[in-house]
Amino acid sequence: MIGINSFGNGAGEIAPLAVGHREAARLIGVSERKLHTMVRNREIVPSRLGGRRVYIFEDLRRLLEARRG
């Protein structure tokens, strides 16, 4: 998980900016295989960071919001 300190929470917790494939699948409630399918279908586009595929937390949130309707 890649993150920065949250502002205003007073606890010094880390707010995620991006997460790896396994964590992204867990966060949106799908299997890793389903997330692979979603990437292949361009439903979500991962970013590359140091050769690692990461998912921007805000993109995951937007994906869930769009599917909520």
CHARMM internal coordinates of N, CA and C (Angstrom, degrees):
IC EDIT
DIST 1 N 1 CA 1.4401
DIST 1 CA 1 C 1.5227
ANGL 1 N 1 CA 1 C 107.47
DIST 1 C 2 N 1.2928
ANGL 1 CA 1 C 2 N 116.82
DIHE 1 N 1 CA 1 C 2 N 134.56
DIST 2 N 2 CA 1.4542
ANGL 1 C 2 N 2 CA 123.10
DIHE 1 CA 1 C 2 N 2 CA 178.62
DIST 2 CA 2 C 1.5137
ANGL 2 N 2 CA 2 C 106.70
DIHE 1 C 2 N 2 CA 2 C -112.34
DIST 2 C 3 N 1.3315
ANGL 2 CA 2 C 3 N 117.76
DIHE 2 N 2 CA 2 C 3 N 126.84
DIST 3 N 3 CA 1.4540
ANGL 2 C 3 N 3 CA 118.39
DIHE 2 CA 2 C 3 N 3 CA -176.59
DIST 3 CA 3 C 1.5027
ANGL 3 N 3 CA 3 C 113.14
DIHE 2 C 3 N 3 CA 3 C -155.16
DIST 3 C 4 N 1.3067
ANGL 3 CA 3 C 4 N 114.62
DIHE 3 N 3 CA 3 C 4 N 178.55
DIST 4 N 4 CA 1.4595
ANGL 3 C 4 N 4 CA 122.66
DIHE 3 CA 3 C 4 N 4 CA 176.75
DIST 4 CA 4 C 1.5185
ANGL 4 N 4 CA 4 C 107.74
DIHE 3 C 4 N 4 CA 4 C -130.33
DIST 4 C 5 N 1.3102
ANGL 4 CA 4 C 5 N 115.90
DIHE 4 N 4 CA 4 C 5 N 165.17
DIST 5 N 5 CA 1.4593
ANGL 4 C 5 N 5 CA 119.53
DIHE 4 CA 4 C 5 N 5 CA 176.45
DIST 5 CA 5 C 1.5108
ANGL 5 N 5 CA 5 C 109.98
DIHE 4 C 5 N 5 CA 5 C -64.47
DIST 5 C 6 N 1.3140
ANGL 5 CA 5 C 6 N 115.77
DIHE 5 N 5 CA 5 C 6 N 136.11
DIST 6 N 6 CA 1.4609
ANGL 5 C 6 N 6 CA 120.84
DIHE 5 CA 5 C 6 N 6 CA 176.06
DIST 6 CA 6 C 1.5157
ANGL 6 N 6 CA 6 C 108.90
DIHE 5 C 6 N 6 CA 6 C -74.75
DIST 6 C 7 N 1.2863
ANGL 6 CA 6 C 7 N 116.07
DIHE 6 N 6 CA 6 C 7 N 146.84
DIST 7 N 7 CA 1.4579
ANGL 6 C 7 N 7 CA 120.58
DIHE 6 CA 6 C 7 N 7 CA 177.17
DIST 7 CA 7 C 1.5108
ANGL 7 N 7 CA 7 C 109.10
DIHE 6 C 7 N 7 CA 7 C -96.28
DIST 7 C 8 N 1.3158
ANGL 7 CA 7 C 8 N 115.59
DIHE 7 N 7 CA 7 C 8 N 136.54
DIST 8 N 8 CA 1.4442
ANGL 7 C 8 N 8 CA 120.72
DIHE 7 CA 7 C 8 N 8 CA 172.55
DIST 8 CA 8 C 1.5063
ANGL 8 N 8 CA 8 C 116.62
DIHE 7 C 8 N 8 CA 8 C 81.40
DIST 8 C 9 N 1.3318
ANGL 8 CA 8 C 9 N 119.16
DIHE 8 N 8 CA 8 C 9 N 1.48
DIST 9 N 9 CA 1.4579
ANGL 8 C 9 N 9 CA 117.39
DIHE 8 CA 8 C 9 N 9 CA 179.91
DIST 9 CA 9 C 1.5193
ANGL 9 N 9 CA 9 C 111.88
DIHE 8 C 9 N 9 CA 9 C -90.27
DIST 9 C 10 N 1.3200
ANGL 9 CA 9 C 10 N 117.00
DIHE 9 N 9 CA 9 C 10 N -14.23
DIST 10 N 10 CA 1.4425
ANGL 9 C 10 N 10 CA 121.31
DIHE 9 CA 9 C 10 N 10 CA 175.03
DIST 10 CA 10 C 1.5165
ANGL 10 N 10 CA 10 C 115.39
DIHE 9 C 10 N 10 CA 10 C 71.31
DIST 10 C 11 N 1.3190
ANGL 10 CA 10 C 11 N 117.83
DIHE 10 N 10 CA 10 C 11 N -7.93
DIST 11 N 11 CA 1.4551
ANGL 10 C 11 N 11 CA 120.73
DIHE 10 CA 10 C 11 N 11 CA -176.26
DIST 11 CA 11 C 1.5218
ANGL 11 N 11 CA 11 C 112.44
DIHE 10 C 11 N 11 CA 11 C -101.64
DIST 11 C 12 N 1.3290
ANGL 11 CA 11 C 12 N 118.18
DIHE 11 N 11 CA 11 C 12 N -6.83
DIST 12 N 12 CA 1.4478
ANGL 11 C 12 N 12 CA 121.42
DIHE 11 CA 11 C 12 N 12 CA -178.69
DIST 12 CA 12 C 1.5169
ANGL 12 N 12 CA 12 C 113.15
DIHE 11 C 12 N 12 CA 12 C 66.97
DIST 12 C 13 N 1.3225
ANGL 12 CA 12 C 13 N 116.91
DIHE 12 N 12 CA 12 C 13 N 25.99
DIST 13 N 13 CA 1.4528
ANGL 12 C 13 N 13 CA 120.86
DIHE 12 CA 12 C 13 N 13 CA 179.82
DIST 13 CA 13 C 1.5194
ANGL 13 N 13 CA 13 C 110.15
DIHE 12 C 13 N 13 CA 13 C -74.44
DIST 13 C 14 N 1.3116
ANGL 13 CA 13 C 14 N 115.60
DIHE 13 N 13 CA 13 C 14 N 159.80
DIST 14 N 14 CA 1.4540
ANGL 13 C 14 N 14 CA 121.63
DIHE 13 CA 13 C 14 N 14 CA 178.22
DIST 14 CA 14 C 1.5307
ANGL 14 N 14 CA 14 C 108.67
DIHE 13 C 14 N 14 CA 14 C -96.17
DIST 14 C 15 N 1.3188
ANGL 14 CA 14 C 15 N 116.24
DIHE 14 N 14 CA 14 C 15 N 125.48
DIST 15 N 15 CA 1.4596
ANGL 14 C 15 N 15 CA 121.14
DIHE 14 CA 14 C 15 N 15 CA 175.86
DIST 15 CA 15 C 1.5268
ANGL 15 N 15 CA 15 C 107.41
DIHE 14 C 15 N 15 CA 15 C -94.63
DIST 15 C 16 N 1.3314
ANGL 15 CA 15 C 16 N 118.44
DIHE 15 N 15 CA 15 C 16 N 126.71
DIST 16 N 16 CA 1.4630
ANGL 15 C 16 N 16 CA 119.60
DIHE 15 CA 15 C 16 N 16 CA -176.94
DIST 16 CA 16 C 1.5189
ANGL 16 N 16 CA 16 C 112.26
DIHE 15 C 16 N 16 CA 16 C -69.47
DIST 16 C 17 N 1.3216
ANGL 16 CA 16 C 17 N 115.29
DIHE 16 N 16 CA 16 C 17 N 136.94
DIST 17 N 17 CA 1.4548
ANGL 16 C 17 N 17 CA 121.63
DIHE 16 CA 16 C 17 N 17 CA 171.74
DIST 17 CA 17 C 1.5175
ANGL 17 N 17 CA 17 C 109.65
DIHE 16 C 17 N 17 CA 17 C -99.84
DIST 17 C 18 N 1.3235
ANGL 17 CA 17 C 18 N 115.59
DIHE 17 N 17 CA 17 C 18 N -36.05
DIST 18 N 18 CA 1.4574
ANGL 17 C 18 N 18 CA 121.40
DIHE 17 CA 17 C 18 N 18 CA 179.82
DIST 18 CA 18 C 1.5207
ANGL 18 N 18 CA 18 C 108.59
DIHE 17 C 18 N 18 CA 18 C -150.89
DIST 18 C 19 N 1.3275
ANGL 18 CA 18 C 19 N 114.88
DIHE 18 N 18 CA 18 C 19 N 151.32
DIST 19 N 19 CA 1.4644
ANGL 18 C 19 N 19 CA 120.52
DIHE 18 CA 18 C 19 N 19 CA 179.81
DIST 19 CA 19 C 1.5161
ANGL 19 N 19 CA 19 C 109.10
DIHE 18 C 19 N 19 CA 19 C -133.86
DIST 19 C 20 N 1.3182
ANGL 19 CA 19 C 20 N 116.14
DIHE 19 N 19 CA 19 C 20 N 159.70
DIST 20 N 20 CA 1.4526
ANGL 19 C 20 N 20 CA 121.85
DIHE 19 CA 19 C 20 N 20 CA 177.50
DIST 20 CA 20 C 1.5243
ANGL 20 N 20 CA 20 C 111.78
DIHE 19 C 20 N 20 CA 20 C -74.82
DIST 20 C 21 N 1.3275
ANGL 20 CA 20 C 21 N 114.78
DIHE 20 N 20 CA 20 C 21 N 178.04
DIST 21 N 21 CA 1.4647
ANGL 20 C 21 N 21 CA 121.53
DIHE 20 CA 20 C 21 N 21 CA -174.93
DIST 21 CA 21 C 1.5333
ANGL 21 N 21 CA 21 C 112.32
DIHE 20 C 21 N 21 CA 21 C -60.41
DIST 21 C 22 N 1.3057
ANGL 21 CA 21 C 22 N 117.47
DIHE 21 N 21 CA 21 C 22 N -48.42
DIST 22 N 22 CA 1.4758
ANGL 21 C 22 N 22 CA 121.36
DIHE 21 CA 21 C 22 N 22 CA -177.41
DIST 22 CA 22 C 1.5278
ANGL 22 N 22 CA 22 C 110.93
DIHE 21 C 22 N 22 CA 22 C -62.23
DIST 22 C 23 N 1.3282
ANGL 22 CA 22 C 23 N 116.14
DIHE 22 N 22 CA 22 C 23 N -45.88
DIST 23 N 23 CA 1.4608
ANGL 22 C 23 N 23 CA 120.33
DIHE 22 CA 22 C 23 N 23 CA -179.30
DIST 23 CA 23 C 1.5267
ANGL 23 N 23 CA 23 C 111.40
DIHE 22 C 23 N 23 CA 23 C -67.69
DIST 23 C 24 N 1.3323
ANGL 23 CA 23 C 24 N 117.45
DIHE 23 N 23 CA 23 C 24 N -37.15
DIST 24 N 24 CA 1.4706
ANGL 23 C 24 N 24 CA 120.93
DIHE 23 CA 23 C 24 N 24 CA 178.23
DIST 24 CA 24 C 1.5256
ANGL 24 N 24 CA 24 C 109.67
DIHE 23 C 24 N 24 CA 24 C -62.09
DIST 24 C 25 N 1.3263
ANGL 24 CA 24 C 25 N 117.03
DIHE 24 N 24 CA 24 C 25 N -44.66
DIST 25 N 25 CA 1.4639
ANGL 24 C 25 N 25 CA 120.73
DIHE 24 CA 24 C 25 N 25 CA 178.98
DIST 25 CA 25 C 1.5292
ANGL 25 N 25 CA 25 C 109.97
DIHE 24 C 25 N 25 CA 25 C -60.87
DIST 25 C 26 N 1.3178
ANGL 25 CA 25 C 26 N 116.19
DIHE 25 N 25 CA 25 C 26 N -44.49
DIST 26 N 26 CA 1.4666
ANGL 25 C 26 N 26 CA 120.59
DIHE 25 CA 25 C 26 N 26 CA 179.40
DIST 26 CA 26 C 1.5255
ANGL 26 N 26 CA 26 C 111.27
DIHE 25 C 26 N 26 CA 26 C -61.41
DIST 26 C 27 N 1.3282
ANGL 26 CA 26 C 27 N 116.56
DIHE 26 N 26 CA 26 C 27 N -43.99
DIST 27 N 27 CA 1.4624
ANGL 26 C 27 N 27 CA 120.86
DIHE 26 CA 26 C 27 N 27 CA -177.12
DIST 27 CA 27 C 1.5258
ANGL 27 N 27 CA 27 C 112.92
DIHE 26 C 27 N 27 CA 27 C -63.35
DIST 27 C 28 N 1.3304
ANGL 27 CA 27 C 28 N 116.81
DIHE 27 N 27 CA 27 C 28 N -36.16
DIST 28 N 28 CA 1.4656
ANGL 27 C 28 N 28 CA 118.32
DIHE 27 CA 27 C 28 N 28 CA -178.42
DIST 28 CA 28 C 1.5238
ANGL 28 N 28 CA 28 C 112.48
DIHE 27 C 28 N 28 CA 28 C -96.46
DIST 28 C 29 N 1.3360
ANGL 28 CA 28 C 29 N 116.30
DIHE 28 N 28 CA 28 C 29 N 0.92
DIST 29 N 29 CA 1.4597
ANGL 28 C 29 N 29 CA 120.42
DIHE 28 CA 28 C 29 N 29 CA 172.89
DIST 29 CA 29 C 1.5113
ANGL 29 N 29 CA 29 C 115.77
DIHE 28 C 29 N 29 CA 29 C 77.19
DIST 29 C 30 N 1.3402
ANGL 29 CA 29 C 30 N 117.09
DIHE 29 N 29 CA 29 C 30 N 33.14
DIST 30 N 30 CA 1.4625
ANGL 29 C 30 N 30 CA 120.99
DIHE 29 CA 29 C 30 N 30 CA 176.78
DIST 30 CA 30 C 1.5271
ANGL 30 N 30 CA 30 C 109.09
DIHE 29 C 30 N 30 CA 30 C -126.94
DIST 30 C 31 N 1.3211
ANGL 30 CA 30 C 31 N 115.78
DIHE 30 N 30 CA 30 C 31 N 165.72
DIST 31 N 31 CA 1.4586
ANGL 30 C 31 N 31 CA 119.73
DIHE 30 CA 30 C 31 N 31 CA 176.49
DIST 31 CA 31 C 1.5329
ANGL 31 N 31 CA 31 C 109.30
DIHE 30 C 31 N 31 CA 31 C -75.08
DIST 31 C 32 N 1.3154
ANGL 31 CA 31 C 32 N 115.58
DIHE 31 N 31 CA 31 C 32 N 162.57
DIST 32 N 32 CA 1.4663
ANGL 31 C 32 N 32 CA 119.34
DIHE 31 CA 31 C 32 N 32 CA 176.75
DIST 32 CA 32 C 1.5285
ANGL 32 N 32 CA 32 C 110.62
DIHE 31 C 32 N 32 CA 32 C -61.90
DIST 32 C 33 N 1.3253
ANGL 32 CA 32 C 33 N 116.85
DIHE 32 N 32 CA 32 C 33 N -37.52
DIST 33 N 33 CA 1.4690
ANGL 32 C 33 N 33 CA 120.79
DIHE 32 CA 32 C 33 N 33 CA 178.27
DIST 33 CA 33 C 1.5307
ANGL 33 N 33 CA 33 C 110.66
DIHE 32 C 33 N 33 CA 33 C -62.84
DIST 33 C 34 N 1.3405
ANGL 33 CA 33 C 34 N 116.79
DIHE 33 N 33 CA 33 C 34 N -42.51
DIST 34 N 34 CA 1.4662
ANGL 33 C 34 N 34 CA 120.58
DIHE 33 CA 33 C 34 N 34 CA 178.50
DIST 34 CA 34 C 1.5245
ANGL 34 N 34 CA 34 C 110.32
DIHE 33 C 34 N 34 CA 34 C -63.29
DIST 34 C 35 N 1.3319
ANGL 34 CA 34 C 35 N 117.10
DIHE 34 N 34 CA 34 C 35 N -38.98
DIST 35 N 35 CA 1.4600
ANGL 34 C 35 N 35 CA 119.78
DIHE 34 CA 34 C 35 N 35 CA 177.91
DIST 35 CA 35 C 1.5222
ANGL 35 N 35 CA 35 C 110.22
DIHE 34 C 35 N 35 CA 35 C -64.08
DIST 35 C 36 N 1.3333
ANGL 35 CA 35 C 36 N 117.69
DIHE 35 N 35 CA 35 C 36 N -38.80
DIST 36 N 36 CA 1.4719
ANGL 35 C 36 N 36 CA 120.87
DIHE 35 CA 35 C 36 N 36 CA 175.16
DIST 36 CA 36 C 1.5296
ANGL 36 N 36 CA 36 C 110.15
DIHE 35 C 36 N 36 CA 36 C -58.21
DIST 36 C 37 N 1.3293
ANGL 36 CA 36 C 37 N 116.25
DIHE 36 N 36 CA 36 C 37 N -43.75
DIST 37 N 37 CA 1.4644
ANGL 36 C 37 N 37 CA 120.92
DIHE 36 CA 36 C 37 N 37 CA 178.93
DIST 37 CA 37 C 1.5237
ANGL 37 N 37 CA 37 C 110.44
DIHE 36 C 37 N 37 CA 37 C -62.85
DIST 37 C 38 N 1.3203
ANGL 37 CA 37 C 38 N 117.01
DIHE 37 N 37 CA 37 C 38 N -42.33
DIST 38 N 38 CA 1.4685
ANGL 37 C 38 N 38 CA 121.09
DIHE 37 CA 37 C 38 N 38 CA 179.31
DIST 38 CA 38 C 1.5261
ANGL 38 N 38 CA 38 C 110.76
DIHE 37 C 38 N 38 CA 38 C -62.90
DIST 38 C 39 N 1.3219
ANGL 38 CA 38 C 39 N 117.21
DIHE 38 N 38 CA 38 C 39 N -37.26
DIST 39 N 39 CA 1.4740
ANGL 38 C 39 N 39 CA 120.69
DIHE 38 CA 38 C 39 N 39 CA 177.42
DIST 39 CA 39 C 1.5231
ANGL 39 N 39 CA 39 C 109.21
DIHE 38 C 39 N 39 CA 39 C -67.61
DIST 39 C 40 N 1.3268
ANGL 39 CA 39 C 40 N 116.84
DIHE 39 N 39 CA 39 C 40 N -45.40
DIST 40 N 40 CA 1.4663
ANGL 39 C 40 N 40 CA 120.91
DIHE 39 CA 39 C 40 N 40 CA -179.55
DIST 40 CA 40 C 1.5306
ANGL 40 N 40 CA 40 C 110.56
DIHE 39 C 40 N 40 CA 40 C -60.93
DIST 40 C 41 N 1.3347
ANGL 40 CA 40 C 41 N 117.39
DIHE 40 N 40 CA 40 C 41 N -35.86
DIST 41 N 41 CA 1.4682
ANGL 40 C 41 N 41 CA 121.85
DIHE 40 CA 40 C 41 N 41 CA 179.00
DIST 41 CA 41 C 1.5248
ANGL 41 N 41 CA 41 C 113.12
DIHE 40 C 41 N 41 CA 41 C -85.57
DIST 41 C 42 N 1.3290
ANGL 41 CA 41 C 42 N 115.85
DIHE 41 N 41 CA 41 C 42 N 4.36
DIST 42 N 42 CA 1.4714
ANGL 41 C 42 N 42 CA 123.07
DIHE 41 CA 41 C 42 N 42 CA 177.90
DIST 42 CA 42 C 1.5230
ANGL 42 N 42 CA 42 C 112.80
DIHE 41 C 42 N 42 CA 42 C 62.28
DIST 42 C 43 N 1.3339
ANGL 42 CA 42 C 43 N 116.65
DIHE 42 N 42 CA 42 C 43 N 28.42
DIST 43 N 43 CA 1.4623
ANGL 42 C 43 N 43 CA 120.35
DIHE 42 CA 42 C 43 N 43 CA 174.40
DIST 43 CA 43 C 1.5220
ANGL 43 N 43 CA 43 C 110.27
DIHE 42 C 43 N 43 CA 43 C -74.06
DIST 43 C 44 N 1.3143
ANGL 43 CA 43 C 44 N 115.67
DIHE 43 N 43 CA 43 C 44 N -28.55
DIST 44 N 44 CA 1.4577
ANGL 43 C 44 N 44 CA 122.62
DIHE 43 CA 43 C 44 N 44 CA 174.42
DIST 44 CA 44 C 1.5199
ANGL 44 N 44 CA 44 C 107.05
DIHE 43 C 44 N 44 CA 44 C -145.89
DIST 44 C 45 N 1.3209
ANGL 44 CA 44 C 45 N 115.72
DIHE 44 N 44 CA 44 C 45 N 143.13
DIST 45 N 45 CA 1.4624
ANGL 44 C 45 N 45 CA 120.83
DIHE 44 CA 44 C 45 N 45 CA -177.04
DIST 45 CA 45 C 1.5261
ANGL 45 N 45 CA 45 C 108.84
DIHE 44 C 45 N 45 CA 45 C -118.38
DIST 45 C 46 N 1.3377
ANGL 45 CA 45 C 46 N 116.75
DIHE 45 N 45 CA 45 C 46 N 116.48
DIST 46 N 46 CA 1.4657
ANGL 45 C 46 N 46 CA 119.07
DIHE 45 CA 45 C 46 N 46 CA 177.95
DIST 46 CA 46 C 1.5234
ANGL 46 N 46 CA 46 C 110.97
DIHE 45 C 46 N 46 CA 46 C -74.31
DIST 46 C 47 N 1.3060
ANGL 46 CA 46 C 47 N 116.04
DIHE 46 N 46 CA 46 C 47 N 159.76
DIST 47 N 47 CA 1.4637
ANGL 46 C 47 N 47 CA 122.74
DIHE 46 CA 46 C 47 N 47 CA 174.18
DIST 47 CA 47 C 1.5151
ANGL 47 N 47 CA 47 C 107.71
DIHE 46 C 47 N 47 CA 47 C -102.88
DIST 47 C 48 N 1.3178
ANGL 47 CA 47 C 48 N 117.03
DIHE 47 N 47 CA 47 C 48 N 162.77
DIST 48 N 48 CA 1.4525
ANGL 47 C 48 N 48 CA 121.46
DIHE 47 CA 47 C 48 N 48 CA 175.68
DIST 48 CA 48 C 1.5179
ANGL 48 N 48 CA 48 C 108.26
DIHE 47 C 48 N 48 CA 48 C -108.88
DIST 48 C 49 N 1.3059
ANGL 48 CA 48 C 49 N 115.43
DIHE 48 N 48 CA 48 C 49 N 134.21
DIST 49 N 49 CA 1.4520
ANGL 48 C 49 N 49 CA 121.23
DIHE 48 CA 48 C 49 N 49 CA 178.22
DIST 49 CA 49 C 1.5221
ANGL 49 N 49 CA 49 C 107.49
DIHE 48 C 49 N 49 CA 49 C -138.73
DIST 49 C 50 N 1.3299
ANGL 49 CA 49 C 50 N 115.53
DIHE 49 N 49 CA 49 C 50 N 108.20
DIST 50 N 50 CA 1.4546
ANGL 49 C 50 N 50 CA 119.54
DIHE 49 CA 49 C 50 N 50 CA -178.95
DIST 50 CA 50 C 1.5137
ANGL 50 N 50 CA 50 C 112.85
DIHE 49 C 50 N 50 CA 50 C 59.26
DIST 50 C 51 N 1.3166
ANGL 50 CA 50 C 51 N 117.87
DIHE 50 N 50 CA 50 C 51 N 36.92
DIST 51 N 51 CA 1.4483
ANGL 50 C 51 N 51 CA 121.87
DIHE 50 CA 50 C 51 N 51 CA -179.72
DIST 51 CA 51 C 1.5209
ANGL 51 N 51 CA 51 C 114.07
DIHE 50 C 51 N 51 CA 51 C 81.11
DIST 51 C 52 N 1.2980
ANGL 51 CA 51 C 52 N 116.93
DIHE 51 N 51 CA 51 C 52 N -0.57
DIST 52 N 52 CA 1.4685
ANGL 51 C 52 N 52 CA 122.13
DIHE 51 CA 51 C 52 N 52 CA -179.23
DIST 52 CA 52 C 1.5182
ANGL 52 N 52 CA 52 C 109.64
DIHE 51 C 52 N 52 CA 52 C -104.26
DIST 52 C 53 N 1.3243
ANGL 52 CA 52 C 53 N 116.69
DIHE 52 N 52 CA 52 C 53 N 139.38
DIST 53 N 53 CA 1.4580
ANGL 52 C 53 N 53 CA 121.34
DIHE 52 CA 52 C 53 N 53 CA 177.04
DIST 53 CA 53 C 1.5196
ANGL 53 N 53 CA 53 C 107.98
DIHE 52 C 53 N 53 CA 53 C -84.22
DIST 53 C 54 N 1.3308
ANGL 53 CA 53 C 54 N 116.39
DIHE 53 N 53 CA 53 C 54 N 123.90
DIST 54 N 54 CA 1.4593
ANGL 53 C 54 N 54 CA 121.31
DIHE 53 CA 53 C 54 N 54 CA 178.72
DIST 54 CA 54 C 1.5238
ANGL 54 N 54 CA 54 C 109.22
DIHE 53 C 54 N 54 CA 54 C -128.65
DIST 54 C 55 N 1.3065
ANGL 54 CA 54 C 55 N 114.59
DIHE 54 N 54 CA 54 C 55 N 156.31
DIST 55 N 55 CA 1.4541
ANGL 54 C 55 N 55 CA 121.96
DIHE 54 CA 54 C 55 N 55 CA -179.74
DIST 55 CA 55 C 1.5204
ANGL 55 N 55 CA 55 C 107.76
DIHE 54 C 55 N 55 CA 55 C -115.75
DIST 55 C 56 N 1.3186
ANGL 55 CA 55 C 56 N 115.94
DIHE 55 N 55 CA 55 C 56 N 124.51
DIST 56 N 56 CA 1.4541
ANGL 55 C 56 N 56 CA 121.67
DIHE 55 CA 55 C 56 N 56 CA 179.74
DIST 56 CA 56 C 1.5281
ANGL 56 N 56 CA 56 C 107.94
DIHE 55 C 56 N 56 CA 56 C -69.03
DIST 56 C 57 N 1.3193
ANGL 56 CA 56 C 57 N 115.19
DIHE 56 N 56 CA 56 C 57 N 127.43
DIST 57 N 57 CA 1.4605
ANGL 56 C 57 N 57 CA 121.57
DIHE 56 CA 56 C 57 N 57 CA -175.73
DIST 57 CA 57 C 1.5266
ANGL 57 N 57 CA 57 C 111.37
DIHE 56 C 57 N 57 CA 57 C -54.43
DIST 57 C 58 N 1.3085
ANGL 57 CA 57 C 58 N 117.45
DIHE 57 N 57 CA 57 C 58 N -42.65
DIST 58 N 58 CA 1.4743
ANGL 57 C 58 N 58 CA 121.85
DIHE 57 CA 57 C 58 N 58 CA -179.44
DIST 58 CA 58 C 1.5223
ANGL 58 N 58 CA 58 C 110.52
DIHE 57 C 58 N 58 CA 58 C -62.61
DIST 58 C 59 N 1.3407
ANGL 58 CA 58 C 59 N 118.59
DIHE 58 N 58 CA 58 C 59 N -36.97
DIST 59 N 59 CA 1.4701
ANGL 58 C 59 N 59 CA 121.62
DIHE 58 CA 58 C 59 N 59 CA 177.45
DIST 59 CA 59 C 1.5249
ANGL 59 N 59 CA 59 C 110.76
DIHE 58 C 59 N 59 CA 59 C -63.95
DIST 59 C 60 N 1.3321
ANGL 59 CA 59 C 60 N 116.34
DIHE 59 N 59 CA 59 C 60 N -40.02
DIST 60 N 60 CA 1.4680
ANGL 59 C 60 N 60 CA 120.34
DIHE 59 CA 59 C 60 N 60 CA 177.72
DIST 60 CA 60 C 1.5246
ANGL 60 N 60 CA 60 C 110.53
DIHE 59 C 60 N 60 CA 60 C -64.45
DIST 60 C 61 N 1.3099
ANGL 60 CA 60 C 61 N 116.20
DIHE 60 N 60 CA 60 C 61 N -41.79
DIST 61 N 61 CA 1.4710
ANGL 60 C 61 N 61 CA 120.77
DIHE 60 CA 60 C 61 N 61 CA 178.71
DIST 61 CA 61 C 1.5288
ANGL 61 N 61 CA 61 C 110.88
DIHE 60 C 61 N 61 CA 61 C -62.52
DIST 61 C 62 N 1.3405
ANGL 61 CA 61 C 62 N 116.05
DIHE 61 N 61 CA 61 C 62 N -44.55
DIST 62 N 62 CA 1.4709
ANGL 61 C 62 N 62 CA 120.47
DIHE 61 CA 61 C 62 N 62 CA 179.47
DIST 62 CA 62 C 1.5318
ANGL 62 N 62 CA 62 C 111.38
DIHE 61 C 62 N 62 CA 62 C -63.53
DIST 62 C 63 N 1.3339
ANGL 62 CA 62 C 63 N 116.98
DIHE 62 N 62 CA 62 C 63 N -38.73
DIST 63 N 63 CA 1.4431
ANGL 62 C 63 N 63 CA 121.21
DIHE 62 CA 62 C 63 N 63 CA 178.40
DIST 63 CA 63 C 1.5278
ANGL 63 N 63 CA 63 C 109.91
DIHE 62 C 63 N 63 CA 63 C -60.42
DIST 63 C 64 N 1.3037
ANGL 63 CA 63 C 64 N 117.20
DIHE 63 N 63 CA 63 C 64 N -45.24
DIST 64 N 64 CA 1.4623
ANGL 63 C 64 N 64 CA 120.74
DIHE 63 CA 63 C 64 N 64 CA 179.29
DIST 64 CA 64 C 1.5181
ANGL 64 N 64 CA 64 C 111.54
DIHE 63 C 64 N 64 CA 64 C -65.77
DIST 64 C 65 N 1.3149
ANGL 64 CA 64 C 65 N 117.10
DIHE 64 N 64 CA 64 C 65 N -40.33
DIST 65 N 65 CA 1.4755
ANGL 64 C 65 N 65 CA 121.18
DIHE 64 CA 64 C 65 N 65 CA 178.52
DIST 65 CA 65 C 1.5220
ANGL 65 N 65 CA 65 C 110.12
DIHE 64 C 65 N 65 CA 65 C -61.63
DIST 65 C 66 N 1.3278
ANGL 65 CA 65 C 66 N 117.69
DIHE 65 N 65 CA 65 C 66 N -42.66
DIST 66 N 66 CA 1.4642
ANGL 65 C 66 N 66 CA 121.70
DIHE 65 CA 65 C 66 N 66 CA -178.22
DIST 66 CA 66 C 1.5222
ANGL 66 N 66 CA 66 C 111.42
DIHE 65 C 66 N 66 CA 66 C -66.56
DIST 66 C 67 N 1.3189
ANGL 66 CA 66 C 67 N 117.35
DIHE 66 N 66 CA 66 C 67 N -33.38
DIST 67 N 67 CA 1.4692
ANGL 66 C 67 N 67 CA 121.12
DIHE 66 CA 66 C 67 N 67 CA -178.46
DIST 67 CA 67 C 1.5197
ANGL 67 N 67 CA 67 C 111.97
DIHE 66 C 67 N 67 CA 67 C -84.16
DIST 67 C 68 N 1.2975
ANGL 67 CA 67 C 68 N 117.03
DIHE 67 N 67 CA 67 C 68 N -11.27
DIST 68 N 68 CA 1.4579
ANGL 67 C 68 N 68 CA 122.33
DIHE 67 CA 67 C 68 N 68 CA -175.96
DIST 68 CA 68 C 1.5269
ANGL 68 N 68 CA 68 C 112.61
DIHE 67 C 68 N 68 CA 68 C -68.64
DIST 68 C 69 N 1.3410
ANGL 68 CA 68 C 69 N 116.83
DIHE 68 N 68 CA 68 C 69 N -36.85
DIST 69 N 69 CA 1.4421
ANGL 68 C 69 N 69 CA 123.84
DIHE 68 CA 68 C 69 N 69 CA -174.59
DIST 69 CA 69 C 1.4594
ANGL 69 N 69 CA 69 C 114.33
DIHE 68 C 69 N 69 CA 69 C -56.01
END
COOR INIT
IC SEED 1 N 1 CA 1 C
IC BUILD
